Structure formats: C-alpha cells, structure tokens
C-alpha cells in the first residue's frame, strides 16, 4: 500500500490552528467538512493497513464524528 501524503495530516492541523482567529462562519463550515472528510479517509486507510486493529483508526473516526457537518456536535 502506498504511503499517506503528509499534506493529508498537515492541512487539517493547519486549518485547526487558523480556526482560533476570529473568522467568518463560512470558514468553520469549510473546516468541519475538510476535517471530517480527511479524518474519515485516514481512519479508513488505517483500518485497511492494520486489518482493523489500529488505535489510530478509532481516534480518527471519533474526530470525523465530532466534526461531521450533517449532525453537528455542539460543545459548550
């Protein structure tokens, strides 16, 4: 299996760091979609690479659920 390109890890991390700035609501919607999609993709790749035994897959799936744009999780 091919290696995961570092941009798939670094792009969401950079977007989350930028999210601490006061930005328009559209940015946070874009952030939710991007982080959810890339977390789900990386979780899938981890499951395939480790035959379903990877702790990273569980962690990344949790992030995908937390940032999903369809049923938002509101934290107070």
PDB file of N, CA, C and O in Angstrom, chain B, residues numbered from 101:
ATOM      1  N   UNK B 101       0.840  -1.173   0.000  1.00  0.00           N
ATOM      2  CA  UNK B 101       0.000   0.000   0.000  1.00  0.00           C
ATOM      3  C   UNK B 101       0.891   1.244   0.000  1.00  0.00           C
ATOM      4  O   UNK B 101       1.960   1.253   0.610  1.00  0.00           O
ATOM      5  N   UNK B 102       0.454   2.253  -0.665  1.00  0.00           N
ATOM      6  CA  UNK B 102       1.251   3.480  -0.751  1.00  0.00           C
ATOM      7  C   UNK B 102       1.185   4.269   0.556  1.00  0.00           C
ATOM      8  O   UNK B 102       0.233   4.161   1.329  1.00  0.00           O
ATOM      9  N   UNK B 103       2.201   5.043   0.767  1.00  0.00           N
ATOM     10  CA  UNK B 103       2.257   5.879   1.963  1.00  0.00           C
ATOM     11  C   UNK B 103       1.271   7.029   1.860  1.00  0.00           C
ATOM     12  O   UNK B 103       0.900   7.455   0.766  1.00  0.00           O
ATOM     13  N   UNK B 104       0.859   7.516   3.002  1.00  0.00           N
ATOM     14  CA  UNK B 104      -0.069   8.642   3.047  1.00  0.00           C
ATOM     15  C   UNK B 104       0.730   9.926   2.890  1.00  0.00           C
ATOM     16  O   UNK B 104       1.724  10.138   3.585  1.00  0.00           O
ATOM     17  N   UNK B 105       0.297  10.768   1.987  1.00  0.00           N
ATOM     18  CA  UNK B 105       0.982  12.041   1.749  1.00  0.00           C
ATOM     19  C   UNK B 105       0.874  12.913   2.997  1.00  0.00           C
ATOM     20  O   UNK B 105      -0.204  12.995   3.587  1.00  0.00           O
ATOM     21  N   UNK B 106       1.961  13.569   3.419  1.00  0.00           N
ATOM     22  CA  UNK B 106       1.941  14.388   4.640  1.00  0.00           C
ATOM     23  C   UNK B 106       0.903  15.514   4.620  1.00  0.00           C
ATOM     24  O   UNK B 106       0.467  15.971   5.677  1.00  0.00           O
ATOM     25  N   UNK B 107       0.509  15.959   3.439  1.00  0.00           N
ATOM     26  CA  UNK B 107      -0.487  17.035   3.369  1.00  0.00           C
ATOM     27  C   UNK B 107      -1.826  16.593   3.946  1.00  0.00           C
ATOM     28  O   UNK B 107      -2.592  17.427   4.428  1.00  0.00           O
ATOM     29  N   UNK B 108      -2.119  15.296   3.906  1.00  0.00           N
ATOM     30  CA  UNK B 108      -3.376  14.808   4.479  1.00  0.00           C
ATOM     31  C   UNK B 108      -3.401  14.939   5.996  1.00  0.00           C
ATOM     32  O   UNK B 108      -4.476  14.990   6.593  1.00  0.00           O
ATOM     33  N   UNK B 109      -2.249  14.994   6.617  1.00  0.00           N
ATOM     34  CA  UNK B 109      -2.166  15.228   8.066  1.00  0.00           C
ATOM     35  C   UNK B 109      -1.978  16.705   8.376  1.00  0.00           C
ATOM     36  O   UNK B 109      -2.568  17.227   9.322  1.00  0.00           O
ATOM     37  N   UNK B 110      -1.168  17.367   7.589  1.00  0.00           N
ATOM     38  CA  UNK B 110      -0.804  18.746   7.901  1.00  0.00           C
ATOM     39  C   UNK B 110      -1.886  19.760   7.561  1.00  0.00           C
ATOM     40  O   UNK B 110      -2.039  20.752   8.274  1.00  0.00           O
ATOM     41  N   UNK B 111      -2.636  19.538   6.497  1.00  0.00           N
ATOM     42  CA  UNK B 111      -3.673  20.501   6.090  1.00  0.00           C
ATOM     43  C   UNK B 111      -4.740  20.677   7.168  1.00  0.00           C
ATOM     44  O   UNK B 111      -5.035  21.817   7.526  1.00  0.00           O
ATOM     45  N   UNK B 112      -5.338  19.601   7.706  1.00  0.00           N
ATOM     46  CA  UNK B 112      -6.340  19.818   8.753  1.00  0.00           C
ATOM     47  C   UNK B 112      -5.741  20.415  10.023  1.00  0.00           C
ATOM     48  O   UNK B 112      -6.399  21.198  10.709  1.00  0.00           O
ATOM     49  N   UNK B 113      -4.510  20.055  10.336  1.00  0.00           N
ATOM     50  CA  UNK B 113      -3.867  20.618  11.527  1.00  0.00           C
ATOM     51  C   UNK B 113      -3.680  22.124  11.365  1.00  0.00           C
ATOM     52  O   UNK B 113      -3.942  22.889  12.293  1.00  0.00           O
ATOM     53  N   UNK B 114      -3.228  22.547  10.190  1.00  0.00           N
ATOM     54  CA  UNK B 114      -3.044  23.975   9.936  1.00  0.00           C
ATOM     55  C   UNK B 114      -4.385  24.708   9.959  1.00  0.00           C
ATOM     56  O   UNK B 114      -4.479  25.811  10.495  1.00  0.00           O
ATOM     57  N   UNK B 115      -5.416  24.104   9.382  1.00  0.00           N
ATOM     58  CA  UNK B 115      -6.742  24.728   9.390  1.00  0.00           C
ATOM     59  C   UNK B 115      -7.278  24.873  10.810  1.00  0.00           C
ATOM     60  O   UNK B 115      -7.925  25.871  11.129  1.00  0.00           O
ATOM     61  N   UNK B 116      -7.018  23.892  11.658  1.00  0.00           N
ATOM     62  CA  UNK B 116      -7.479  23.975  13.046  1.00  0.00           C
ATOM     63  C   UNK B 116      -6.714  25.029  13.837  1.00  0.00           C
ATOM     64  O   UNK B 116      -7.282  25.663  14.727  1.00  0.00           O
ATOM     65  N   UNK B 117      -5.449  25.225  13.531  1.00  0.00           N
ATOM     66  CA  UNK B 117      -4.681  26.281  14.192  1.00  0.00           C
ATOM     67  C   UNK B 117      -5.206  27.654  13.772  1.00  0.00           C
ATOM     68  O   UNK B 117      -5.337  28.556  14.599  1.00  0.00           O
ATOM     69  N   UNK B 118      -5.503  27.802  12.492  1.00  0.00           N
ATOM     70  CA  UNK B 118      -6.038  29.065  11.986  1.00  0.00           C
ATOM     71  C   UNK B 118      -7.417  29.350  12.580  1.00  0.00           C
ATOM     72  O   UNK B 118      -7.820  30.508  12.682  1.00  0.00           O
ATOM     73  N   UNK B 119      -8.140  28.304  12.971  1.00  0.00           N
ATOM     74  CA  UNK B 119      -9.511  28.460  13.475  1.00  0.00           C
ATOM     75  C   UNK B 119      -9.588  29.217  14.793  1.00  0.00           C
ATOM     76  O   UNK B 119     -10.682  29.612  15.196  1.00  0.00           O
ATOM     77  N   UNK B 120      -8.477  29.434  15.475  1.00  0.00           N
ATOM     78  CA  UNK B 120      -8.530  30.205  16.726  1.00  0.00           C
ATOM     79  C   UNK B 120      -8.692  31.693  16.447  1.00  0.00           C
ATOM     80  O   UNK B 120      -9.000  32.456  17.363  1.00  0.00           O
ATOM     81  N   UNK B 121      -8.494  32.119  15.215  1.00  0.00           N
ATOM     82  CA  UNK B 121      -8.670  33.519  14.845  1.00  0.00           C
ATOM     83  C   UNK B 121     -10.159  33.819  14.644  1.00  0.00           C
ATOM     84  O   UNK B 121     -10.932  32.913  14.330  1.00  0.00           O
ATOM     85  N   UNK B 122     -10.562  35.060  14.817  1.00  0.00           N
ATOM     86  CA  UNK B 122     -11.966  35.414  14.567  1.00  0.00           C
ATOM     87  C   UNK B 122     -12.236  35.480  13.061  1.00  0.00           C
ATOM     88  O   UNK B 122     -11.872  36.453  12.401  1.00  0.00           O
ATOM     89  N   UNK B 123     -12.862  34.463  12.537  1.00  0.00           N
ATOM     90  CA  UNK B 123     -13.121  34.346  11.103  1.00  0.00           C
ATOM     91  C   UNK B 123     -14.621  34.224  10.858  1.00  0.00           C
ATOM     92  O   UNK B 123     -15.374  33.939  11.789  1.00  0.00           O
ATOM     93  N   UNK B 124     -15.069  34.437   9.613  1.00  0.00           N
ATOM     94  CA  UNK B 124     -16.492  34.298   9.311  1.00  0.00           C
ATOM     95  C   UNK B 124     -16.968  32.855   9.485  1.00  0.00           C
ATOM     96  O   UNK B 124     -16.174  31.916   9.446  1.00  0.00           O
ATOM     97  N   UNK B 125     -18.263  32.700   9.677  1.00  0.00           N
ATOM     98  CA  UNK B 125     -18.848  31.383   9.938  1.00  0.00           C
ATOM     99  C   UNK B 125     -18.594  30.406   8.784  1.00  0.00           C
ATOM    100  O   UNK B 125     -18.478  29.202   9.012  1.00  0.00           O
ATOM    101  N   UNK B 126     -18.510  30.906   7.567  1.00  0.00           N
ATOM    102  CA  UNK B 126     -18.257  30.050   6.409  1.00  0.00           C
ATOM    103  C   UNK B 126     -16.954  29.276   6.528  1.00  0.00           C
ATOM    104  O   UNK B 126     -16.854  28.147   6.047  1.00  0.00           O
ATOM    105  N   UNK B 127     -15.957  29.875   7.166  1.00  0.00           N
ATOM    106  CA  UNK B 127     -14.681  29.182   7.351  1.00  0.00           C
ATOM    107  C   UNK B 127     -14.867  27.959   8.235  1.00  0.00           C
ATOM    108  O   UNK B 127     -14.293  26.903   7.970  1.00  0.00           O
ATOM    109  N   UNK B 128     -15.670  28.103   9.287  1.00  0.00           N
ATOM    110  CA  UNK B 128     -15.858  26.992  10.212  1.00  0.00           C
ATOM    111  C   UNK B 128     -16.673  25.870   9.578  1.00  0.00           C
ATOM    112  O   UNK B 128     -16.485  24.702   9.915  1.00  0.00           O
ATOM    113  N   UNK B 129     -17.575  26.214   8.664  1.00  0.00           N
ATOM    114  CA  UNK B 129     -18.290  25.189   7.910  1.00  0.00           C
ATOM    115  C   UNK B 129     -17.312  24.447   6.999  1.00  0.00           C
ATOM    116  O   UNK B 129     -17.331  23.218   6.933  1.00  0.00           O
ATOM    117  N   UNK B 130     -16.461  25.193   6.299  1.00  0.00           N
ATOM    118  CA  UNK B 130     -15.410  24.579   5.469  1.00  0.00           C
ATOM    119  C   UNK B 130     -14.494  23.704   6.321  1.00  0.00           C
ATOM    120  O   UNK B 130     -14.106  22.616   5.895  1.00  0.00           O
ATOM    121  N   UNK B 131     -14.150  24.164   7.506  1.00  0.00           N
ATOM    122  CA  UNK B 131     -13.282  23.418   8.417  1.00  0.00           C
ATOM    123  C   UNK B 131     -13.930  22.096   8.809  1.00  0.00           C
ATOM    124  O   UNK B 131     -13.266  21.060   8.799  1.00  0.00           O
ATOM    125  N   UNK B 132     -15.214  22.115   9.153  1.00  0.00           N
ATOM    126  CA  UNK B 132     -15.912  20.894   9.551  1.00  0.00           C
ATOM    127  C   UNK B 132     -15.920  19.877   8.411  1.00  0.00           C
ATOM    128  O   UNK B 132     -15.676  18.690   8.632  1.00  0.00           O
ATOM    129  N   UNK B 133     -16.197  20.336   7.204  1.00  0.00           N
ATOM    130  CA  UNK B 133     -16.251  19.432   6.056  1.00  0.00           C
ATOM    131  C   UNK B 133     -14.865  18.839   5.781  1.00  0.00           C
ATOM    132  O   UNK B 133     -14.731  17.634   5.567  1.00  0.00           O
ATOM    133  N   UNK B 134     -13.857  19.677   5.789  1.00  0.00           N
ATOM    134  CA  UNK B 134     -12.493  19.230   5.488  1.00  0.00           C
ATOM    135  C   UNK B 134     -11.973  18.261   6.538  1.00  0.00           C
ATOM    136  O   UNK B 134     -11.457  17.196   6.200  1.00  0.00           O
ATOM    137  N   UNK B 135     -12.107  18.622   7.808  1.00  0.00           N
ATOM    138  CA  UNK B 135     -11.579  17.770   8.875  1.00  0.00           C
ATOM    139  C   UNK B 135     -12.347  16.448   8.936  1.00  0.00           C
ATOM    140  O   UNK B 135     -11.747  15.394   9.144  1.00  0.00           O
ATOM    141  N   UNK B 136     -13.651  16.498   8.758  1.00  0.00           N
ATOM    142  CA  UNK B 136     -14.447  15.266   8.774  1.00  0.00           C
ATOM    143  C   UNK B 136     -14.031  14.343   7.635  1.00  0.00           C
ATOM    144  O   UNK B 136     -13.782  13.158   7.854  1.00  0.00           O
ATOM    145  N   UNK B 137     -13.955  14.880   6.428  1.00  0.00           N
ATOM    146  CA  UNK B 137     -13.606  14.067   5.274  1.00  0.00           C
ATOM    147  C   UNK B 137     -12.208  13.454   5.414  1.00  0.00           C
ATOM    148  O   UNK B 137     -12.028  12.255   5.201  1.00  0.00           O
ATOM    149  N   UNK B 138     -11.226  14.279   5.770  1.00  0.00           N
ATOM    150  CA  UNK B 138      -9.855  13.765   5.854  1.00  0.00           C
ATOM    151  C   UNK B 138      -9.682  12.802   7.019  1.00  0.00           C
ATOM    152  O   UNK B 138      -8.925  11.838   6.905  1.00  0.00           O
ATOM    153  N   UNK B 139     -10.360  13.037   8.133  1.00  0.00           N
ATOM    154  CA  UNK B 139     -10.288  12.099   9.255  1.00  0.00           C
ATOM    155  C   UNK B 139     -10.903  10.756   8.889  1.00  0.00           C
ATOM    156  O   UNK B 139     -10.355   9.706   9.224  1.00  0.00           O
ATOM    157  N   UNK B 140     -12.034  10.789   8.207  1.00  0.00           N
ATOM    158  CA  UNK B 140     -12.666   9.543   7.778  1.00  0.00           C
ATOM    159  C   UNK B 140     -11.780   8.799   6.778  1.00  0.00           C
ATOM    160  O   UNK B 140     -11.648   7.577   6.845  1.00  0.00           O
ATOM    161  N   UNK B 141     -11.179   9.538   5.858  1.00  0.00           N
ATOM    162  CA  UNK B 141     -10.280   8.923   4.879  1.00  0.00           C
ATOM    163  C   UNK B 141      -9.073   8.284   5.565  1.00  0.00           C
ATOM    164  O   UNK B 141      -8.707   7.151   5.251  1.00  0.00           O
ATOM    165  N   UNK B 142      -8.462   9.001   6.490  1.00  0.00           N
ATOM    166  CA  UNK B 142      -7.301   8.461   7.193  1.00  0.00           C
ATOM    167  C   UNK B 142      -7.679   7.284   8.089  1.00  0.00           C
ATOM    168  O   UNK B 142      -6.896   6.346   8.235  1.00  0.00           O
ATOM    169  N   UNK B 143      -8.871   7.320   8.692  1.00  0.00           N
ATOM    170  CA  UNK B 143      -9.331   6.191   9.507  1.00  0.00           C
ATOM    171  C   UNK B 143      -9.515   4.957   8.627  1.00  0.00           C
ATOM    172  O   UNK B 143      -9.115   3.855   9.002  1.00  0.00           O
ATOM    173  N   UNK B 144     -10.117   5.145   7.469  1.00  0.00           N
ATOM    174  CA  UNK B 144     -10.290   4.030   6.533  1.00  0.00           C
ATOM    175  C   UNK B 144      -8.942   3.454   6.114  1.00  0.00           C
ATOM    176  O   UNK B 144      -8.755   2.238   6.113  1.00  0.00           O
ATOM    177  N   UNK B 145      -8.007   4.328   5.760  1.00  0.00           N
ATOM    178  CA  UNK B 145      -6.676   3.858   5.348  1.00  0.00           C
ATOM    179  C   UNK B 145      -5.990   3.099   6.486  1.00  0.00           C
ATOM    180  O   UNK B 145      -5.278   2.126   6.239  1.00  0.00           O
ATOM    181  N   UNK B 146      -6.198   3.535   7.723  1.00  0.00           N
ATOM    182  CA  UNK B 146      -5.603   2.856   8.878  1.00  0.00           C
ATOM    183  C   UNK B 146      -6.234   1.477   9.079  1.00  0.00           C
ATOM    184  O   UNK B 146      -5.530   0.511   9.373  1.00  0.00           O
ATOM    185  N   UNK B 147      -7.545   1.382   8.923  1.00  0.00           N
ATOM    186  CA  UNK B 147      -8.225   0.085   9.051  1.00  0.00           C
ATOM    187  C   UNK B 147      -7.721  -0.883   8.000  1.00  0.00           C
ATOM    188  O   UNK B 147      -7.470  -2.050   8.304  1.00  0.00           O
ATOM    189  N   UNK B 148      -7.569  -0.422   6.776  1.00  0.00           N
ATOM    190  CA  UNK B 148      -7.086  -1.283   5.699  1.00  0.00           C
ATOM    191  C   UNK B 148      -5.635  -1.703   5.955  1.00  0.00           C
ATOM    192  O   UNK B 148      -5.273  -2.857   5.730  1.00  0.00           O
ATOM    193  N   UNK B 149      -4.816  -0.775   6.422  1.00  0.00           N
ATOM    194  CA  UNK B 149      -3.393  -1.064   6.626  1.00  0.00           C
ATOM    195  C   UNK B 149      -3.151  -2.014   7.796  1.00  0.00           C
ATOM    196  O   UNK B 149      -2.204  -2.800   7.764  1.00  0.00           O
ATOM    197  N   UNK B 150      -3.998  -1.953   8.835  1.00  0.00           N
ATOM    198  CA  UNK B 150      -3.766  -2.767  10.034  1.00  0.00           C
ATOM    199  C   UNK B 150      -4.785  -3.881  10.197  1.00  0.00           C
ATOM    200  O   UNK B 150      -4.843  -4.501  11.259  1.00  0.00           O
ATOM    201  N   UNK B 151      -5.578  -4.149   9.195  1.00  0.00           N
ATOM    202  CA  UNK B 151      -6.619  -5.182   9.242  1.00  0.00           C
ATOM    203  C   UNK B 151      -7.601  -4.958  10.386  1.00  0.00           C
ATOM    204  O   UNK B 151      -8.079  -5.908  11.005  1.00  0.00           O
ATOM    205  N   UNK B 152      -7.893  -3.694  10.655  1.00  0.00           N
ATOM    206  CA  UNK B 152      -8.897  -3.349  11.659  1.00  0.00           C
ATOM    207  C   UNK B 152      -8.405  -3.319  13.091  1.00  0.00           C
ATOM    208  O   UNK B 152      -9.219  -3.244  14.011  1.00  0.00           O
ATOM    209  N   UNK B 153      -7.094  -3.374  13.313  1.00  0.00           N
ATOM    210  CA  UNK B 153      -6.556  -3.411  14.673  1.00  0.00           C
ATOM    211  C   UNK B 153      -5.829  -2.136  15.078  1.00  0.00           C
ATOM    212  O   UNK B 153      -5.008  -2.169  15.995  1.00  0.00           O
ATOM    213  N   UNK B 154      -6.102  -1.033  14.432  1.00  0.00           N
ATOM    214  CA  UNK B 154      -5.359   0.190  14.713  1.00  0.00           C
ATOM    215  C   UNK B 154      -6.087   1.123  15.660  1.00  0.00           C
ATOM    216  O   UNK B 154      -7.257   1.437  15.440  1.00  0.00           O
ATOM    217  N   UNK B 155      -5.418   1.571  16.708  1.00  0.00           N
ATOM    218  CA  UNK B 155      -5.999   2.529  17.642  1.00  0.00           C
ATOM    219  C   UNK B 155      -6.188   3.885  16.967  1.00  0.00           C
ATOM    220  O   UNK B 155      -7.090   4.644  17.322  1.00  0.00           O
ATOM    221  N   UNK B 156      -5.323   4.185  15.984  1.00  0.00           N
ATOM    222  CA  UNK B 156      -5.461   5.442  15.253  1.00  0.00           C
ATOM    223  C   UNK B 156      -6.767   5.484  14.480  1.00  0.00           C
ATOM    224  O   UNK B 156      -7.351   6.556  14.320  1.00  0.00           O
ATOM    225  N   UNK B 157      -7.228   4.364  14.008  1.00  0.00           N
ATOM    226  CA  UNK B 157      -8.492   4.314  13.263  1.00  0.00           C
ATOM    227  C   UNK B 157      -9.648   4.723  14.164  1.00  0.00           C
ATOM    228  O   UNK B 157     -10.543   5.449  13.731  1.00  0.00           O
ATOM    229  N   UNK B 158      -9.640   4.269  15.399  1.00  0.00           N
ATOM    230  CA  UNK B 158     -10.695   4.637  16.356  1.00  0.00           C
ATOM    231  C   UNK B 158     -10.615   6.121  16.680  1.00  0.00           C
ATOM    232  O   UNK B 158     -11.637   6.807  16.709  1.00  0.00           O
ATOM    233  N   UNK B 159      -9.428   6.613  16.919  1.00  0.00           N
ATOM    234  CA  UNK B 159      -9.225   8.028  17.230  1.00  0.00           C
ATOM    235  C   UNK B 159      -9.680   8.917  16.077  1.00  0.00           C
ATOM    236  O   UNK B 159     -10.390   9.899  16.293  1.00  0.00           O
ATOM    237  N   UNK B 160      -9.278   8.579  14.862  1.00  0.00           N
ATOM    238  CA  UNK B 160      -9.635   9.378  13.684  1.00  0.00           C
ATOM    239  C   UNK B 160     -11.128   9.286  13.373  1.00  0.00           C
ATOM    240  O   UNK B 160     -11.725  10.268  12.933  1.00  0.00           O
ATOM    241  N   UNK B 161     -11.732   8.134  13.593  1.00  0.00           N
ATOM    242  CA  UNK B 161     -13.179   8.008  13.392  1.00  0.00           C
ATOM    243  C   UNK B 161     -13.928   8.883  14.398  1.00  0.00           C
ATOM    244  O   UNK B 161     -14.952   9.477  14.059  1.00  0.00           O
ATOM    245  N   UNK B 162     -13.430   8.965  15.620  1.00  0.00           N
ATOM    246  CA  UNK B 162     -14.029   9.847  16.618  1.00  0.00           C
ATOM    247  C   UNK B 162     -13.946  11.309  16.204  1.00  0.00           C
ATOM    248  O   UNK B 162     -14.902  12.061  16.391  1.00  0.00           O
ATOM    249  N   UNK B 163     -12.822  11.714  15.649  1.00  0.00           N
ATOM    250  CA  UNK B 163     -12.669  13.083  15.156  1.00  0.00           C
ATOM    251  C   UNK B 163     -13.637  13.331  14.002  1.00  0.00           C
ATOM    252  O   UNK B 163     -14.238  14.401  13.922  1.00  0.00           O
ATOM    253  N   UNK B 164     -13.793  12.362  13.114  1.00  0.00           N
ATOM    254  CA  UNK B 164     -14.722  12.509  11.988  1.00  0.00           C
ATOM    255  C   UNK B 164     -16.153  12.684  12.492  1.00  0.00           C
ATOM    256  O   UNK B 164     -16.906  13.494  11.950  1.00  0.00           O
ATOM    257  N   UNK B 165     -16.529  11.939  13.516  1.00  0.00           N
ATOM    258  CA  UNK B 165     -17.875  12.071  14.083  1.00  0.00           C
ATOM    259  C   UNK B 165     -18.031  13.430  14.752  1.00  0.00           C
ATOM    260  O   UNK B 165     -19.069  14.076  14.607  1.00  0.00           O
ATOM    261  N   UNK B 166     -17.027  13.864  15.470  1.00  0.00           N
ATOM    262  CA  UNK B 166     -17.088  15.139  16.180  1.00  0.00           C
ATOM    263  C   UNK B 166     -17.200  16.314  15.223  1.00  0.00           C
ATOM    264  O   UNK B 166     -17.901  17.280  15.522  1.00  0.00           O
ATOM    265  N   UNK B 167     -16.534  16.255  14.091  1.00  0.00           N
ATOM    266  CA  UNK B 167     -16.522  17.361  13.131  1.00  0.00           C
ATOM    267  C   UNK B 167     -17.492  17.166  11.963  1.00  0.00           C
ATOM    268  O   UNK B 167     -17.436  17.928  10.998  1.00  0.00           O
ATOM    269  N   UNK B 168     -18.374  16.172  12.021  1.00  0.00           N
ATOM    270  CA  UNK B 168     -19.262  15.937  10.881  1.00  0.00           C
ATOM    271  C   UNK B 168     -20.184  17.130  10.658  1.00  0.00           C
ATOM    272  O   UNK B 168     -20.711  17.697  11.615  1.00  0.00           O
ATOM    273  N   UNK B 169     -20.378  17.512   9.389  1.00  0.00           N
ATOM    274  CA  UNK B 169     -21.194  18.693   9.087  1.00  0.00           C
ATOM    275  C   UNK B 169     -22.691  18.399   9.018  1.00  0.00           C
ATOM    276  O   UNK B 169     -23.486  19.339   9.007  1.00  0.00           O
ATOM    277  N   UNK B 170     -23.103  17.141   8.971  1.00  0.00           N
ATOM    278  CA  UNK B 170     -24.514  16.816   8.824  1.00  0.00           C
ATOM    279  C   UNK B 170     -25.263  16.849  10.153  1.00  0.00           C
ATOM    280  O   UNK B 170     -26.358  17.407  10.233  1.00  0.00           O
ATOM    281  N   UNK B 171     -24.690  16.264  11.184  1.00  0.00           N
ATOM    282  CA  UNK B 171     -25.294  16.260  12.514  1.00  0.00           C
ATOM    283  C   UNK B 171     -24.251  16.864  13.456  1.00  0.00           C
ATOM    284  O   UNK B 171     -23.485  16.130  14.082  1.00  0.00           O
ATOM    285  N   UNK B 172     -24.215  18.203  13.562  1.00  0.00           N
ATOM    286  CA  UNK B 172     -23.160  18.836  14.346  1.00  0.00           C
ATOM    287  C   UNK B 172     -23.245  18.511  15.833  1.00  0.00           C
ATOM    288  O   UNK B 172     -24.329  18.407  16.407  1.00  0.00           O
ATOM    289  N   UNK B 173     -22.087  18.358  16.430  1.00  0.00           N
ATOM    290  CA  UNK B 173     -21.974  18.169  17.873  1.00  0.00           C
ATOM    291  C   UNK B 173     -21.633  19.525  18.457  1.00  0.00           C
ATOM    292  O   UNK B 173     -20.572  20.080  18.172  1.00  0.00           O
ATOM    293  N   UNK B 174     -22.531  20.062  19.274  1.00  0.00           N
ATOM    294  CA  UNK B 174     -22.316  21.381  19.863  1.00  0.00           C
ATOM    295  C   UNK B 174     -21.712  21.219  21.256  1.00  0.00           C
ATOM    296  O   UNK B 174     -22.328  20.644  22.154  1.00  0.00           O
ATOM    297  N   UNK B 175     -20.517  21.726  21.413  1.00  0.00           N
ATOM    298  CA  UNK B 175     -19.847  21.694  22.708  1.00  0.00           C
ATOM    299  C   UNK B 175     -19.977  23.081  23.355  1.00  0.00           C
ATOM    300  O   UNK B 175     -19.779  24.102  22.696  1.00  0.00           O
ATOM    301  N   UNK B 176     -20.301  23.102  24.611  1.00  0.00           N
ATOM    302  CA  UNK B 176     -20.457  24.391  25.292  1.00  0.00           C
ATOM    303  C   UNK B 176     -19.186  24.817  25.971  1.00  0.00           C
ATOM    304  O   UNK B 176     -19.144  25.880  26.591  1.00  0.00           O
TER     305      UNK B 176
END
